[in-house]
Amino acid sequence: MIGNLRSPEVENWVIEFLISNRIRITTLEGYSFKGKSITGLFERAESNVEVSAITEEDVRNFLLQREEDWRNRCLLSKKIGVPLYLIFWKDNIDSFRIYRISIDGNNFVVDEIETLGGENLAKWLAEFKSINVTKGWMRGEERLAFIDKCLRNHNVPWPGNLDGFISCGKSICCIIEFSRTKKKPVKDHDIRKYATTEDKNRWPPFNALKETLGCKALIILWSSDEETVKIQEFNNFNSSGLHLIDENERYVKKGELLNYFKRICTDSKQGQ
């Protein structure tokens, strides 16, 4: 195996439950945003060998390990009209190998772009992005992956991730932003409270993604201590804040999640 995808520190039981019941939520490690447009999709994997030793066959075999997810990411790339990149890195080695991934017919197409050091990788990523950072490292950032440390040393953090999306046939039926509440019960957690302050950079890319795809956009509030989630439908984000389509919050118990998402897929297919 040439690549390892890191697991989150806290498992999202909602995603795990849906995937175990054949509702396929695909994650995306990063997507870039510039102006008001999505400019690129990004995945990355830590390599067990030096990246110079990776072959095209290695990359294809890596993709086939999670074939459905990669097909979904390629579909998302096609629908948005931007490239999908895969970057391999090895811990403590300042070398990053970039591939572009697409599909031709039924087969993956693997195009090598280039191999860059950390400084040039940061410059390359910056071309896709609107926001750089100049602040110092925050508490806990010593646990960051080597690729993140390299990028932040050059004030270009990795692009924000997409928590999940669901494809139905040849369309994207919804995109999902998860928000985990730790101190308050799910029912008391208000996602809009910090939308124009601490979370001001969180919502513009999600807003652009929704507008580009023209699909349903969901915010799912969850807790590790509860088996009921709060689902809200995202409308838009602007200078006045985060706006929802239906101000009446929908609470969905774990046992009802499957039917909820099956209805979304059914509605999407009927609208095709």
C-alpha positions in Angstrom: 0.0 0.0 0.0 1.5 3.3 -1.0 -0.9 5.6 0.9 -2.7 5.9 4.2 -5.8 8.1 4.7 -5.8 9.4 8.3 -8.8 8.8 10.4 -10.5 11.7 12.3 -9.7 12.1 16.0 -13.4 11.7 16.8 -15.5 9.2 14.7 -18.7 10.7 13.3 -21.3 8.1 14.2 -23.8 9.6 11.7 -21.5 8.9 8.7 -20.5 5.5 10.1 -24.1 4.5 10.6 -25.2 5.6 7.1 -22.3 4.0 5.3 -22.9 0.7 7.2 -26.4 0.8 5.9 -25.5 1.4 2.3 -26.1 5.2 2.2 -22.8 6.2 0.7 -21.5 9.5 2.0 -18.3 10.5 0.3 -15.9 12.9 2.0 -13.5 15.3 0.3 -10.3 16.3 2.0 -10.2 19.8 0.6 -11.8 22.2 -2.0 -10.5 25.6 -2.8 -12.4 28.8 -3.2 -11.4 32.0 -5.0 -13.6 35.1 -5.5 -17.0 33.4 -5.6 -16.0 30.2 -7.4 -14.7 26.7 -6.6 -11.3 26.3 -8.2 -10.1 22.8 -7.3 -10.7 19.6 -5.4 -8.0 18.0 -3.4 -7.2 14.6 -1.7 -4.0 13.6 -0.1 -2.4 10.4 1.3 0.6 9.6 3.4 3.0 7.3 1.5 4.8 4.4 3.0 7.6 4.9 0.5 9.4 7.9 -0.9 7.1 9.6 -3.3 9.7 9.4 -6.1 9.2 5.6 -6.0 5.5 5.8 -6.7 4.4 4.4 -10.1 1.2 5.0 -12.1 0.2 1.4 -11.3 0.6 2.2 -7.6 -1.8 5.1 -7.9 -4.4 3.1 -9.8 -4.3 0.4 -7.2 -4.7 3.0 -4.4 -7.8 4.4 -6.1 -9.3 0.9 -6.5 -9.1 0.3 -2.7 -11.9 2.9 -2.4 -13.2 2.8 -5.9 -16.8 4.0 -5.3 -15.5 7.0 -3.3 -13.1 8.0 -6.1 -15.7 7.6 -8.7 -18.0 9.9 -6.7 -15.2 12.5 -6.4 -14.6 12.3 -10.1 -18.3 12.9 -10.7 -18.2 15.9 -8.3 -15.2 17.2 -10.2 -17.0 16.9 -13.5 -20.2 18.5 -12.2 -18.3 21.6 -10.9 -15.9 21.7 -13.8 -12.7 21.8 -11.8 -9.7 19.4 -11.5 -9.4 16.7 -8.8 -5.9 16.4 -7.4 -4.3 13.7 -5.3 -1.1 14.6 -3.4 1.2 11.9 -1.9 3.6 12.8 0.9 6.0 10.9 3.3 6.5 12.0 6.9 9.5 14.3 7.4 10.5 14.4 3.7 10.1 17.7 1.9 8.7 16.3 -1.3 5.1 16.2 -2.5 3.9 14.3 -5.6 0.8 15.7 -7.3 -1.5 13.7 -9.6 -4.7 14.8 -11.4 -7.4 12.1 -11.2 -10.3 11.8 -13.7 -12.4 9.1 -15.5 -12.5 8.3 -19.1 -15.4 5.9 -19.9 -15.2 3.5 -17.0 -11.5 3.8 -16.3 -9.5 6.1 -14.0 -7.1 8.4 -15.7 -4.0 9.3 -13.7 -2.0 12.3 -14.9 1.2 13.2 -13.0 1.4 17.0 -12.6 4.7 17.5 -10.8 6.7 16.9 -7.6 7.3 19.9 -5.4 9.0 20.8 -2.1 6.9 22.4 0.7 7.5 26.0 -0.3 6.6 25.5 -3.9 3.6 23.3 -2.9 2.3 26.3 -0.8 2.8 28.6 -3.8 1.0 26.1 -6.1 -2.0 25.8 -3.6 -2.1 29.6 -3.1 -3.0 30.1 -6.8 -6.3 28.3 -6.1 -7.2 30.2 -2.9 -8.5 33.5 -1.7 -7.4 33.2 1.9 -3.9 32.8 3.4 -3.0 33.1 7.0 -0.2 34.9 8.9 -1.2 34.1 12.5 1.0 31.9 14.7 0.3 28.3 15.3 -2.6 27.5 17.7 -2.6 25.1 20.6 -2.6 21.5 19.4 -1.1 22.2 16.0 2.0 20.3 16.9 -0.1 17.2 16.2 -0.6 18.3 12.6 0.4 16.0 9.7 3.8 16.9 8.2 2.1 18.2 5.0 0.1 20.7 7.1 3.1 21.9 9.0 5.0 22.5 5.8 2.1 24.5 4.3 1.4 26.5 7.5 5.1 27.4 7.7 4.5 29.2 4.4 1.2 30.7 5.5 -1.0 28.6 3.1 -3.1 26.1 5.1 -4.6 23.1 3.4 -8.0 24.0 1.8 -11.1 23.4 4.0 -12.8 20.0 3.6 -16.2 19.0 2.5 -17.7 16.8 5.3 -19.8 14.8 2.9 -21.8 14.5 -0.3 -24.1 12.0 -1.7 -24.4 11.1 -5.4 -27.5 9.6 -6.9 -26.9 8.1 -10.3 -25.2 10.7 -12.4 -26.0 13.6 -10.2 -25.0 15.1 -6.8 -28.2 15.1 -4.7 -26.8 16.8 -1.6 -23.8 18.3 0.1 -23.4 18.1 3.9 -21.7 20.1 6.6 -21.5 18.5 10.0 -21.2 20.4 13.2 -20.4 18.6 16.4 -21.6 20.1 19.7 -19.6 19.3 22.8 -20.9 21.5 25.6 -24.6 21.9 24.7 -27.3 19.5 23.8 -28.1 19.2 20.0 -31.4 21.1 20.4 -29.6 24.1 22.0 -26.8 24.4 19.5 -27.3 27.3 17.2 -25.0 27.1 14.1 -25.7 30.7 13.2 -24.3 32.2 16.3 -20.7 32.6 15.2 -21.4 32.6 11.4 -20.0 36.1 10.9 -17.2 35.9 13.5 -15.3 32.8 14.3 -16.9 30.9 11.4 -16.8 33.6 8.8 -14.4 31.7 6.5 -16.4 28.4 6.9 -19.5 29.3 4.9 -18.5 31.2 1.7 -17.0 28.1 0.1 -20.0 26.0 1.1 -22.3 28.7 -0.3 -20.4 28.7 -3.6 -20.5 24.9 -3.8 -24.2 24.8 -3.3 -24.8 27.5 -6.0 -22.5 25.8 -8.5 -24.1 22.3 -8.0 -27.7 23.6 -7.6 -28.3 20.8 -5.1 -29.7 20.5 -1.6 -27.2 21.6 1.1 -27.7 20.2 4.6 -26.2 21.2 8.0 -26.3 18.3 10.5 -25.7 19.0 14.1 -24.7 16.0 16.1 -23.2 14.9 19.4 -21.2 11.9 20.5 -23.6 11.6 23.5 -26.9 11.7 21.6 -28.6 9.5 19.0 -30.8 12.3 17.6 -29.4 14.9 15.2 -30.7 18.3 14.1 -30.9 18.7 10.3 -31.2 22.2 8.8 -31.3 23.1 5.1 -28.7 25.7 4.2 -30.0 28.5 2.0 -27.2 31.0 1.7 -24.5 33.0 3.5 -23.8 36.7 3.2 -22.6 39.6 5.3 -25.8 39.5 7.4 -25.2 35.9 8.4 -26.1 32.3 7.7 -29.6 31.8 6.3 -31.7 28.6 6.4 -34.4 27.6 4.1 -36.7 26.3 6.8 -36.4 28.0 10.2 -38.2 25.1 11.8 -35.5 22.7 12.8 -35.9 19.0 12.0 -34.9 16.4 14.6 -34.1 13.0 13.3 -33.5 9.9 15.5 -30.8 7.4 14.5 -33.4 4.9 13.4 -35.1 7.4 11.1 -31.9 8.6 9.3 -32.0 5.9 6.6 -35.5 6.8 5.4 -34.6 10.5 5.5 -31.7 10.1 3.2 -33.4 7.6 1.0 -36.2 10.2 0.4 -33.5 12.7 -0.6 -32.1 10.3 -3.2 -35.5 9.4 -4.5 -36.5 13.0 -4.9 -33.2 13.8 -6.7 -33.7 10.9 -9.1 -37.3 12.0 -9.9 -36.0 15.5 -10.6 -33.4 14.3 -13.1 
